[in-house]
Amino acid sequence: MAPVKIFSLSTCSHCKATKKLLGDCTVKYDFVDVDLLQGEERAAILEEIKKFNPNCSFPTVIIGDKIIVGYKEKEIKEALGL
């Protein structure tokens, strides 16, 4: 299965829903809660996100080479092959 990474905010309901969806589908994923980072670490992550999502909105989900911005259950499942 393609690697899955989520750039999220700890307080974002759409981000929480995305993590729950992946958990319910028993998908292993990495995530970064950007709002919990500080200083240079936060700046570096924001620059990384902008490469995938210039608007830097959340959640930004990366599944292999597919980028999904926002909680889009159908697109996420399709990208996972579910």
Secondary structure by P-SEA (a helix, b strand, c coil): ccbbbbbcccccaaaaaaaaaaaaaccccccccccccccaaaaaaaaaaaacccccccccccccccccccccaaaaaaaacc
